[in-house]
Amino acid sequence: MDMNTLVLILAATVAAAVPLIFAALGELVVEKSGVLNLGVEGMMVVGAIFAFMAAAETGQLWLAILVGAVAGAGMAAIFGFITLSLMANQVATGLALTIFGIGLSAFIGQGYTSVALDGLKEISIPVLSSLPVVGKLLFSYNILVYLAIIAFVGIWWFLYKSRSGLILRAVGESPSSAHALGYRVIRIRYLAVLFGGAMAGIGGAYLSIAYTPLWAEGMTAGRGWIALALVVFATWRPGRVLIGALLFGGVTIAQFHVQGLGVEIPSQFLSMLPYLATIIVLVLISRDAGVIRLNAPASLGQPWHNELH
């Protein structure tokens, strides 16, 4: 394998990891607040179709990204109302949200399956983009790739360097103690849930207006579930989320290059590699319950009852 091919594989790995970075970082913030939202897949696919519709109808890709974020946040608002205000089970509600999102996107996207977009273009930076190796690896992506890296830095800073991040983590660890100190637990959790939904929506928008760019039913293809697994894989740490997303992106890209090299492996097996890797990682992590207890927010998935306010 020559250097040019290796650089192309690495660049494709970064591009494949972007939707996972957005969705997983958003879910990380949600879970840090003590809320478990399993509806990431549904929020991503709804963000994807609404962003694609906005781009197809207006031709404004920035508007499409915003629409995708709002659509994801809207789905998250439904989840928040049912679980935070009505105190429904978070696991069941998240699963229902995913089923609803997949069905809704398939229904409203019927008229867009044959539409193709002129998607987001790579940013060309004078001098830097033309550098050998480094130019392709670092300076040849569209704006959403760089936005994903900015989001990672911003979320890391927010969680560990800001007072607001400390409050969010305190709510996730002990909502009773946070409430006793005067913090609005439900409001904080609502904001976290809405942010997570917006991030998932942007991840979906990236798929439909930048990565492909087209609309196909079920185009998220389980990435929402992988994003959920990434949060556990990362033991709720942003840096590990980024590394994990790149690893899973690499597994996704590897299947295409293995086929291109003529290796006689059934294509169905190669297609299931990212999900097989997800299962293996979760099994390995689950063997050490101490790691989960040490790093997971103590109140994760536990409702905050109104009578405690």
Secondary structure, 3 states (H helix, E strand, C coil): CCHHHHHHHHHHHHHHHHHHHHHHHHHHHHHHCCCCCCCHHHHHHHHHHHHHHHHHHHCCHHHHHHHHHHHHHHHHHHHHHHHHHCCCCHHHHHHHHHHHHHHHHHHHCHHHCCCECCCCCCCCCCCHHHCCCHHHHHCCCCHHHHHHHHHHHHHHHHHHHCHHHHHHHHHHHCHHHHHHCCCCHHHHHHHHHHHHHHHHHHHHHHHHHHHCCECCCCCCCCHHHHHHHHHHHCCCCHHHHHHHHHHHHHHHHHHHHHHHCCCCCCHHHHHCHHHHHHHHHHHHHHCCHHHHHHHCCCCCCCCCCHHHC
